[in-house]
């Protein structure tokens, strides 16, 4: 973090009198106060001088949290060859999902602007890993990522270009990998705490496209959140509805049971078709299907292939079709298995009502064993206490920790020699902290009716030096002396040296929200200043020698 002093009179964009409205949204404040700027590209923002200082500080906080716990920092490229992504099969997957931004060199080589770093991290370690004595490896990094979001929104919350502070670990097996997962969670917690993010909690989550294995989200509740979680008001259980245990919400008057088909990829690489009978108002959680079956990966069967796999087209399958199909594993969500009477598809003619598991005309009796396979949603019963019901809360995912296992190491032929000299695949884990997302989230969480309120060590500077009557040479000289003294002690300073009334300057100081404002006035003795603590509004008269010698400004 630079401690070169900033001067309000020289800032770009210029600081205007009466800049900003304290009641504006956080995103609007970041724009009007000159921290970020929109560009012509949707989902892409510029970090202006004040915003870049915050970004660099948060990046440094994350780096320090990982390095203090033993990780080493490296800087991989974001521009990566298709050949690398073809090794894991994710080039085609991410292109199909529309998430990959690709480019081609003048020689025709296909490359991508990587949205994540699993491949390059594994390739970097692969080049040098030889023996079990080389493990564990724990590497951290901070790079710009690119993701072709279908609906970028919320400013820095969900953009096409963003900064992530990631970490990757490589271990000898599942037990040591989980030691590294604990390390990653501890480092993420320390980093987020250092960034001034209050109220962060962890919850089990769906690994999504990064990992089919277990993962932990670090979340903070906020109305500006682009995601949602479910939470039980009775016991406090909360997290991603894709993994939280749940009882289905009460059915409507005419429940319909649908059949959803999946391809399970088992740990040995073999595949199995499975079907899930579920109420039509609910969604299947692939993560819960994986947990129930032990599958390493769960993918929807292409609807066009259903006639070949199950003999009927999409939308016409019934539980009886699934139960009678060869080489198909029929599964039943609790929402369907617990129904006494329901409706099913009746081919192309609509619905057949009055159906019972005990048997209906033309349908033999089935005896389904229900499993929790649905995505928990509002009004689902809490699976932890079984007394409360879930409600939906908005949340920001600020960090995520994944167990990767051998998901990337195996296809990338990452090997080492174990204690017996046999080639063995290391187990990986990783974490990611959204730095640009944390910037906006920290600003949103730490604000009040007067504007922003940065936590110590996170804002554009530590001290807002408000110089009254800056047109007087004596006042400018006092300000320069104090600025030199603070800078020598590595305290960063924003000097408001504009020729404006005191009220405008103090309002700007409250709006920008640096931890401390120091007011120099010709009405005070040369050796005194007013110190205003932004978080409390407390004002004290302080001897300047106390500020420079004891440096209380960064510790109160």
C-alpha positions as CSV (number, residue, x, y, z in Angstrom):
1,X,0.0,0.0,0.0
2,X,1.4,3.4,-1.0
3,X,1.9,5.9,1.7
4,X,2.7,8.7,-0.8
5,X,0.2,11.5,0.3
6,X,-2.8,12.3,-1.8
7,X,-4.0,15.9,-2.2
8,X,-7.7,16.6,-2.8
9,X,-6.8,19.6,-5.0
10,X,-5.0,17.2,-7.4
11,X,-7.3,14.1,-7.3
12,X,-8.8,12.7,-10.5
13,X,-11.7,12.9,-10.9
14,X,-11.7,16.3,-9.3
15,X,-13.4,16.5,-5.9
16,X,-16.4,18.8,-6.4
17,X,-17.9,21.0,-3.7
18,X,-21.0,19.2,-2.2
19,X,-19.9,15.9,-3.8
20,X,-22.2,13.0,-3.2
21,X,-25.3,12.3,-1.2
22,X,-25.0,10.4,2.0
23,X,-28.4,8.7,1.4
24,X,-27.3,7.3,-2.0
25,X,-26.7,3.7,-2.6
26,X,-23.2,2.4,-1.8
27,X,-22.5,1.9,-5.5
28,X,-23.6,5.4,-6.3
29,X,-21.3,6.7,-3.5
30,X,-18.4,4.8,-4.9
31,X,-19.0,6.4,-8.3
32,X,-19.6,10.0,-7.1
33,X,-16.7,9.9,-4.6
34,X,-14.4,8.9,-7.4
35,X,-13.4,5.3,-6.3
36,X,-14.8,3.5,-9.4
37,X,-16.0,4.4,-12.8
38,X,-18.2,2.7,-15.4
39,X,-16.9,1.8,-18.8
40,X,-18.6,1.2,-22.1
41,X,-18.4,-2.6,-21.5
42,X,-21.2,-4.0,-19.3
43,X,-19.8,-5.6,-16.2
44,X,-16.4,-3.9,-16.5
45,X,-15.3,-1.0,-14.2
46,X,-12.3,1.1,-13.8
47,X,-10.7,1.5,-10.4
48,X,-9.9,5.2,-9.9
49,X,-7.0,6.4,-7.7
50,X,-9.0,6.2,-4.4
51,X,-10.5,2.9,-5.3
52,X,-7.2,1.4,-6.4
53,X,-5.7,2.3,-3.0
54,X,-8.5,0.3,-1.3
55,X,-8.1,-2.6,-3.8
56,X,-4.4,-2.7,-3.2
57,X,-4.8,-2.7,0.6
58,X,-7.4,-5.5,0.6
59,X,-5.1,-7.5,-1.7
60,X,-2.2,-7.0,0.7
61,X,-4.3,-8.0,3.7
62,X,-5.3,-11.3,1.9
63,X,-1.7,-12.0,0.9
64,X,-0.4,-11.4,4.4
65,X,-3.1,-13.7,5.9
66,X,-1.9,-16.6,3.7
67,X,1.8,-15.9,3.9
68,X,1.7,-15.6,7.7
69,X,0.3,-19.2,7.8
70,X,3.0,-20.6,5.5
71,X,1.8,-20.1,1.9
72,X,4.1,-18.8,-0.8
73,X,2.8,-16.3,-3.3
74,X,3.2,-16.7,-7.1
75,X,1.9,-14.9,-10.1
76,X,0.5,-17.1,-12.8
77,X,-0.8,-15.7,-16.2
78,X,-4.4,-15.1,-16.8
79,X,-4.0,-15.7,-20.5
80,X,-3.8,-19.5,-20.8
81,X,-3.6,-22.0,-23.7
82,X,-6.6,-24.1,-24.7
83,X,-4.3,-27.1,-24.5
84,X,-4.2,-26.7,-20.7
85,X,-7.9,-26.5,-20.4
86,X,-8.5,-29.4,-22.8
87,X,-6.5,-31.6,-20.3
88,X,-9.4,-31.3,-17.8
89,X,-12.1,-31.1,-20.3
90,X,-13.2,-27.7,-19.1
91,X,-12.6,-25.9,-22.3
92,X,-15.7,-27.4,-23.8
93,X,-17.7,-27.3,-20.6
94,X,-17.1,-23.6,-20.0
95,X,-17.6,-22.8,-23.6
96,X,-20.9,-24.6,-23.5
97,X,-21.9,-22.7,-20.4
98,X,-21.0,-19.5,-22.1
99,X,-18.6,-18.5,-19.3
100,X,-15.3,-18.6,-21.1
101,X,-13.8,-15.5,-22.9
102,X,-11.5,-16.8,-25.6
103,X,-9.0,-15.2,-27.9
104,X,-6.7,-16.5,-30.7
105,X,-3.1,-15.5,-31.4
106,X,-1.9,-14.4,-34.8
107,X,-0.6,-17.9,-35.3
108,X,-4.0,-19.4,-34.6
109,X,-3.3,-20.7,-31.1
110,X,-6.6,-20.7,-29.1
111,X,-6.4,-19.2,-25.6
112,X,-8.7,-18.0,-22.9
113,X,-8.8,-15.3,-20.3
114,X,-9.1,-17.6,-17.4
115,X,-12.1,-17.4,-15.0
116,X,-10.3,-19.5,-12.4
117,X,-6.8,-21.0,-11.8
118,X,-7.1,-24.7,-11.1
119,X,-5.4,-25.7,-14.4
120,X,-2.5,-23.3,-14.3
121,X,-1.8,-24.0,-10.6
122,X,-1.7,-27.8,-11.2
123,X,0.5,-27.2,-14.3
124,X,2.9,-25.0,-12.3
125,X,3.3,-27.7,-9.6
126,X,3.5,-30.5,-12.1
127,X,6.6,-29.0,-13.6
128,X,8.5,-29.3,-10.3
129,X,6.8,-32.0,-8.2
130,X,8.9,-35.2,-7.8
131,X,8.7,-36.8,-4.4
132,X,6.3,-37.1,-1.4
133,X,9.0,-35.0,0.4
134,X,8.0,-32.0,-1.8
135,X,4.5,-32.0,-0.2
136,X,2.5,-30.3,1.0
137,X,2.6,-27.4,-1.4
138,X,0.6,-24.2,-0.5
139,X,0.6,-21.4,-3.0
140,X,-1.4,-18.2,-3.0
141,X,-2.0,-15.7,-5.8
142,X,-3.9,-12.6,-6.7
143,X,-4.9,-12.2,-10.4
144,X,-7.5,-10.6,-12.6
145,X,-10.1,-13.1,-13.7
146,X,-12.6,-12.9,-16.6
147,X,-16.0,-14.5,-16.8
148,X,-18.6,-13.9,-19.5
149,X,-21.5,-13.4,-17.1
150,X,-24.8,-13.6,-18.8
151,X,-26.2,-10.9,-16.5
152,X,-23.5,-8.8,-14.9
153,X,-25.0,-6.6,-12.2
154,X,-24.5,-4.8,-8.9
155,X,-21.3,-2.9,-9.9
156,X,-18.3,-4.9,-8.5
157,X,-20.5,-7.6,-7.1
158,X,-20.9,-9.6,-10.3
159,X,-18.8,-8.4,-13.2
160,X,-17.0,-9.8,-16.2
161,X,-13.6,-8.7,-15.0
162,X,-12.6,-9.0,-11.3
163,X,-9.8,-9.7,-8.9
164,X,-9.5,-12.8,-6.9
165,X,-7.1,-13.7,-4.1
166,X,-6.8,-17.5,-4.5
167,X,-4.8,-20.3,-2.9
168,X,-4.1,-23.8,-4.0
169,X,-2.8,-26.7,-1.9
170,X,-1.4,-30.1,-2.8
171,X,-1.2,-33.0,-0.4
172,X,-0.4,-36.7,-0.1
173,X,-4.0,-37.9,0.6
174,X,-7.5,-37.0,1.8
175,X,-6.5,-36.5,5.5
176,X,-3.7,-34.1,4.8
177,X,-5.9,-32.4,2.2
178,X,-8.4,-31.7,4.9
179,X,-5.6,-30.2,7.0
180,X,-5.0,-27.8,4.2
181,X,-8.7,-27.1,3.9
182,X,-8.6,-26.0,7.6
183,X,-5.6,-23.8,6.7
184,X,-7.5,-22.3,3.8
185,X,-10.6,-21.5,6.0
186,X,-8.4,-20.1,8.8
187,X,-6.6,-17.8,6.3
188,X,-9.8,-16.7,4.6
189,X,-11.3,-15.8,8.0
190,X,-8.2,-13.8,9.0
191,X,-8.2,-12.0,5.6
192,X,-11.9,-11.1,5.7
193,X,-11.7,-9.9,9.3
194,X,-8.7,-7.8,8.4
195,X,-10.7,-6.2,5.6
196,X,-13.3,-5.0,8.1
197,X,-16.0,-7.4,7.0
198,X,-18.2,-7.9,10.0
199,X,-20.7,-10.7,10.5
200,X,-19.0,-13.2,8.2
201,X,-20.0,-16.8,8.8
202,X,-19.3,-20.1,7.1
203,X,-21.8,-22.6,5.7
204,X,-21.6,-25.8,3.6
205,X,-22.2,-25.1,-0.1
206,X,-22.5,-26.5,-3.5
207,X,-19.0,-26.6,-5.2
208,X,-20.7,-25.7,-8.5
209,X,-18.5,-25.9,-11.7
210,X,-15.3,-25.7,-9.7
211,X,-15.7,-28.9,-7.7
212,X,-18.2,-31.7,-7.3
213,X,-16.9,-32.3,-3.8
214,X,-17.6,-30.6,-0.4
215,X,-17.1,-26.8,-0.2
216,X,-17.5,-24.1,2.4
217,X,-18.7,-20.6,1.7
218,X,-17.7,-17.5,3.7
219,X,-20.8,-15.3,3.6
220,X,-22.1,-12.0,5.0
221,X,-25.8,-11.0,5.1
222,X,-26.5,-7.9,3.1
223,X,-29.4,-6.5,1.2
224,X,-27.0,-5.8,-1.7
225,X,-26.1,-9.5,-2.0
226,X,-26.5,-11.0,-5.4
227,X,-27.1,-14.5,-4.0
228,X,-29.5,-16.1,-1.4
229,X,-29.3,-18.5,1.4
230,X,-31.9,-20.3,3.5
231,X,-32.0,-19.8,7.2
232,X,-34.0,-21.4,10.1
233,X,-35.3,-18.8,12.5
234,X,-35.8,-21.5,15.2
235,X,-32.2,-22.9,15.4
236,X,-30.1,-20.6,13.3
237,X,-29.1,-23.3,10.8
238,X,-28.3,-21.5,7.5
239,X,-26.5,-21.9,4.2
240,X,-26.8,-23.0,0.6
241,X,-30.1,-24.6,0.0
242,X,-28.4,-27.1,-2.4
243,X,-26.7,-28.8,0.5
244,X,-28.6,-28.0,3.7
245,X,-30.8,-30.9,5.0
246,X,-34.5,-30.1,4.6
247,X,-38.0,-31.4,4.9
248,X,-40.1,-30.5,1.9
249,X,-42.6,-27.6,2.2
250,X,-46.3,-28.6,2.4
251,X,-47.7,-29.7,-0.9
252,X,-50.3,-27.8,-2.9
253,X,-53.8,-29.3,-3.4
254,X,-52.9,-31.2,-6.6
255,X,-49.2,-32.2,-6.3
256,X,-47.5,-33.4,-9.5
257,X,-44.5,-35.9,-9.4
258,X,-41.9,-35.4,-12.2
259,X,-39.0,-37.5,-13.2
260,X,-35.6,-35.9,-13.7
261,X,-32.8,-38.1,-15.2
262,X,-29.1,-37.7,-14.4
263,X,-25.8,-39.3,-15.4
264,X,-23.7,-40.3,-12.4
265,X,-19.9,-40.4,-12.8
266,X,-18.7,-42.8,-10.1
267,X,-15.2,-42.5,-8.4
268,X,-13.8,-45.3,-10.6
269,X,-14.8,-43.4,-13.8
270,X,-17.8,-45.6,-14.7
271,X,-21.2,-44.1,-15.3
272,X,-24.7,-44.9,-14.2
273,X,-28.1,-43.4,-15.1
274,X,-30.2,-42.3,-12.2
275,X,-33.7,-40.8,-12.0
276,X,-35.2,-38.7,-9.3
277,X,-38.9,-38.6,-8.6
278,X,-39.6,-35.1,-7.2
279,X,-42.6,-32.8,-6.7
280,X,-42.9,-30.4,-9.7
281,X,-42.7,-27.3,-7.5
282,X,-39.2,-28.2,-6.3
283,X,-35.8,-28.6,-7.8
284,X,-33.3,-31.5,-7.6
285,X,-30.0,-30.6,-5.9
286,X,-27.2,-32.5,-7.8
287,X,-25.0,-32.0,-4.8
288,X,-27.5,-34.0,-2.6
289,X,-27.7,-36.6,-5.4
290,X,-23.9,-37.0,-5.3
291,X,-23.9,-37.3,-1.5
292,X,-26.7,-39.9,-1.6
293,X,-25.1,-42.0,-4.3
294,X,-21.3,-41.5,-3.8
295,X,-21.0,-40.1,-7.3
296,X,-18.0,-37.9,-8.1
297,X,-20.1,-36.0,-10.7
298,X,-23.8,-35.5,-11.4
299,X,-25.0,-34.2,-14.8
300,X,-28.4,-33.8,-16.3
301,X,-29.1,-36.3,-19.1
302,X,-29.5,-34.4,-22.4
303,X,-33.3,-34.3,-23.1
304,X,-32.6,-35.4,-26.6
305,X,-31.1,-38.6,-25.4
306,X,-33.9,-39.6,-23.1
307,X,-35.8,-41.7,-25.6
308,X,-32.6,-43.8,-26.1
309,X,-31.9,-44.0,-22.3
310,X,-35.4,-44.5,-20.9
311,X,-37.5,-45.0,-23.9
312,X,-39.7,-41.9,-23.6
313,X,-39.1,-38.2,-24.3
314,X,-38.7,-35.5,-21.7
315,X,-41.9,-34.5,-19.9
316,X,-43.6,-37.8,-20.3
317,X,-41.6,-40.0,-17.8
318,X,-43.3,-41.4,-14.7
319,X,-41.9,-43.1,-11.6
320,X,-43.1,-46.4,-13.0
321,X,-41.1,-45.9,-16.2
322,X,-38.0,-45.3,-14.1
323,X,-38.6,-48.3,-11.8
324,X,-39.0,-50.6,-14.8
325,X,-36.0,-49.4,-16.8
326,X,-32.9,-51.6,-17.0
327,X,-29.6,-50.4,-15.6
328,X,-31.3,-47.3,-14.1
329,X,-31.1,-46.3,-10.4
330,X,-34.5,-44.9,-9.3
331,X,-34.3,-42.3,-6.5
332,X,-37.2,-40.7,-4.7
333,X,-37.1,-37.3,-3.0
334,X,-39.0,-37.0,0.3
335,X,-41.4,-34.6,-1.4
336,X,-42.6,-37.3,-3.7
337,X,-42.2,-40.4,-1.5
338,X,-44.3,-39.0,1.3
339,X,-47.3,-38.2,-0.9
340,X,-50.5,-40.3,-0.5
341,X,-52.1,-39.2,-3.7
342,X,-50.7,-37.2,-6.6
343,X,-50.6,-36.7,-10.4
344,X,-48.1,-37.9,-13.0
345,X,-47.5,-37.3,-16.7
346,X,-50.0,-39.1,-18.9
347,X,-47.9,-39.0,-22.1
348,X,-48.7,-36.3,-24.5
349,X,-52.3,-36.0,-23.3
350,X,-51.6,-34.2,-20.0
351,X,-51.8,-35.4,-16.4
352,X,-53.1,-38.5,-14.7
353,X,-54.6,-37.7,-11.3
354,X,-55.5,-39.8,-8.3
355,X,-52.3,-41.8,-8.5
356,X,-51.1,-43.7,-5.4
357,X,-47.9,-45.5,-4.6
358,X,-49.9,-48.5,-3.4
359,X,-51.1,-49.0,-7.0
360,X,-53.5,-47.5,-9.4
361,X,-55.3,-48.9,-12.4
362,X,-52.7,-50.2,-14.7
363,X,-49.9,-49.3,-12.3
364,X,-48.3,-51.8,-9.9
365,X,-47.5,-50.9,-6.3
366,X,-44.2,-49.2,-5.6
367,X,-42.6,-48.8,-2.2
368,X,-40.3,-45.7,-2.5
369,X,-37.7,-45.0,0.1
370,X,-37.5,-41.2,0.4
371,X,-34.2,-39.3,0.5
372,X,-33.7,-35.6,0.9
373,X,-32.7,-34.6,-2.7
374,X,-34.4,-31.3,-3.2
375,X,-33.0,-27.8,-3.1
376,X,-34.1,-26.3,0.2
377,X,-36.2,-23.2,-0.4
378,X,-38.6,-20.9,1.5
379,X,-41.0,-22.8,3.7
380,X,-38.9,-26.0,3.5
381,X,-38.6,-27.6,7.0
382,X,-35.3,-27.3,8.7
383,X,-33.4,-30.6,8.5
384,X,-31.3,-29.7,11.6
385,X,-33.9,-29.0,14.3
386,X,-37.0,-30.3,12.3
387,X,-39.1,-27.7,14.1
388,X,-38.5,-24.5,12.2
389,X,-38.9,-23.6,8.5
390,X,-36.5,-21.9,6.2
391,X,-36.8,-18.4,5.0
392,X,-34.8,-16.7,2.2
393,X,-32.0,-14.2,3.1
394,X,-29.8,-12.2,0.7
395,X,-26.1,-12.8,1.2
396,X,-22.8,-12.0,-0.4
397,X,-20.4,-14.8,-1.0
398,X,-17.0,-13.2,-0.1
399,X,-14.9,-16.4,-0.1
400,X,-15.2,-20.1,-1.0
401,X,-13.1,-23.1,0.0
402,X,-13.2,-26.3,-2.1
403,X,-12.1,-29.9,-1.6
404,X,-10.8,-30.8,-5.1
405,X,-9.4,-34.2,-4.4
406,X,-7.9,-35.6,-7.5
407,X,-10.4,-34.0,-9.9
408,X,-7.8,-31.9,-11.7
409,X,-4.6,-33.8,-10.8
410,X,-5.6,-37.0,-12.4
411,X,-6.5,-35.7,-15.9
412,X,-3.5,-33.4,-15.9
413,X,-1.2,-36.3,-15.1
414,X,0.1,-34.7,-11.9
415,X,2.2,-37.3,-10.1
416,X,4.8,-37.8,-7.4
417,X,6.7,-40.8,-6.0
418,X,5.3,-42.0,-2.6
419,X,7.4,-43.5,0.2
420,X,7.6,-46.8,-1.8
421,X,8.6,-45.1,-5.0
422,X,5.3,-45.6,-6.7
423,X,3.7,-42.9,-8.8
424,X,0.8,-41.3,-6.9
425,X,-1.7,-38.6,-7.5
426,X,-1.7,-35.7,-5.0
427,X,-4.9,-34.3,-3.5
428,X,-5.8,-30.7,-4.1
429,X,-7.9,-28.0,-2.4
430,X,-8.3,-24.4,-3.1
431,X,-9.9,-21.1,-1.9
432,X,-10.9,-17.9,-3.5
433,X,-11.6,-14.4,-2.0
434,X,-13.3,-11.9,-4.3
435,X,-11.2,-8.8,-3.8
436,X,-13.3,-6.4,-5.9
437,X,-16.5,-7.8,-4.4
438,X,-15.0,-7.4,-0.9
439,X,-14.3,-3.7,-1.8
440,X,-17.9,-2.9,-2.5
441,X,-19.1,-5.2,0.4
442,X,-16.8,-3.5,2.9
443,X,-18.1,-0.1,1.8
444,X,-21.7,-1.3,2.1
445,X,-21.3,-2.8,5.5
446,X,-19.3,0.0,7.0
447,X,-21.5,3.0,6.4
448,X,-23.9,5.2,8.2
449,X,-26.2,8.1,7.7
450,X,-23.3,10.4,7.0
451,X,-21.6,8.2,4.3
452,X,-18.9,5.6,4.1
453,X,-16.9,4.5,7.2
454,X,-13.8,2.5,6.4
455,X,-12.3,0.2,9.0
456,X,-8.7,0.9,10.0
457,X,-6.2,-0.1,7.3
458,X,-8.8,-0.6,4.5
459,X,-9.8,2.8,3.1
460,X,-8.0,5.0,0.6
461,X,-5.9,6.5,3.4
462,X,-5.6,6.4,7.2
463,X,-6.0,10.1,7.9
464,X,-8.0,12.8,6.3
465,X,-6.1,16.0,6.9
466,X,-8.5,18.9,6.7
467,X,-6.6,22.2,6.3
468,X,-8.7,25.2,7.0
469,X,-7.6,28.5,5.2
470,X,-5.3,26.6,3.0
471,X,-4.7,29.8,1.1
472,X,-2.5,31.0,4.0
473,X,1.2,30.0,3.6
474,X,1.5,29.3,7.4
475,X,-1.4,26.8,7.2
476,X,0.1,25.1,4.2
477,X,3.4,24.8,6.0
478,X,1.8,23.3,9.1
479,X,0.0,20.8,6.9
480,X,3.2,19.8,5.1
481,X,5.1,19.2,8.3
482,X,2.4,17.0,9.7
483,X,2.0,15.1,6.4
484,X,5.8,14.4,6.4
485,X,5.8,13.2,10.0
486,X,2.8,10.9,9.4
487,X,4.2,9.6,6.2
488,X,7.5,8.8,7.8
489,X,5.6,6.6,10.2
490,X,3.9,4.9,7.2
491,X,0.6,6.5,7.9
492,X,-1.1,7.3,4.6
493,X,-2.7,10.7,4.4
494,X,-5.3,12.5,2.2
495,X,-4.7,16.2,2.5
496,X,-7.8,18.4,1.7
497,X,-5.9,21.5,0.6
498,X,-8.8,22.9,-1.4
499,X,-9.8,26.6,-1.0
500,X,-13.3,25.8,0.3
501,X,-15.3,26.6,3.4
502,X,-14.8,24.4,6.4
503,X,-18.3,23.0,6.2
504,X,-17.8,21.6,2.7
505,X,-14.5,20.0,3.7
506,X,-15.8,18.4,6.9
507,X,-18.9,17.1,5.0
508,X,-16.6,15.5,2.4
509,X,-14.5,14.0,5.2
510,X,-17.6,12.4,6.7
511,X,-18.8,11.2,3.3
512,X,-15.5,9.6,2.3
513,X,-15.2,8.0,5.8
514,X,-11.5,7.6,6.5
515,X,-10.9,6.4,10.0
516,X,-9.6,9.7,11.3
517,X,-9.9,13.3,10.3
518,X,-7.3,15.8,11.6
519,X,-8.5,19.4,11.4
520,X,-5.8,22.1,11.2
521,X,-7.2,25.6,11.9
522,X,-5.6,29.0,12.2
523,X,-7.8,29.4,15.3
524,X,-5.8,26.7,17.0
525,X,-2.2,26.9,18.3
526,X,0.4,25.7,15.9
527,X,1.0,22.6,18.1
528,X,-2.7,21.5,18.3
529,X,-5.3,19.9,16.0
530,X,-8.8,18.5,16.3
531,X,-9.0,14.8,15.8
532,X,-12.3,13.3,14.7
533,X,-12.8,9.6,14.9
534,X,-15.2,8.7,12.1
535,X,-16.7,5.6,13.6
536,X,-17.8,7.3,16.8
537,X,-17.9,11.0,15.8
538,X,-15.9,11.8,18.8
539,X,-13.8,15.0,18.6
540,X,-10.7,15.7,20.7
541,X,-8.1,18.4,20.9
542,X,-4.7,16.8,20.5
543,X,-1.1,18.0,20.7
544,X,0.5,17.3,17.3
545,X,3.5,15.8,19.1
546,X,1.2,13.0,20.4
547,X,0.0,12.3,16.9
548,X,3.4,12.0,15.4
549,X,5.2,10.3,18.3
550,X,2.6,7.9,19.6
551,X,0.6,7.7,16.4
552,X,-2.7,7.1,18.1
553,X,-4.6,7.7,14.8
554,X,-4.2,4.1,13.5
555,X,-4.9,2.4,16.8
556,X,-8.0,4.1,18.3
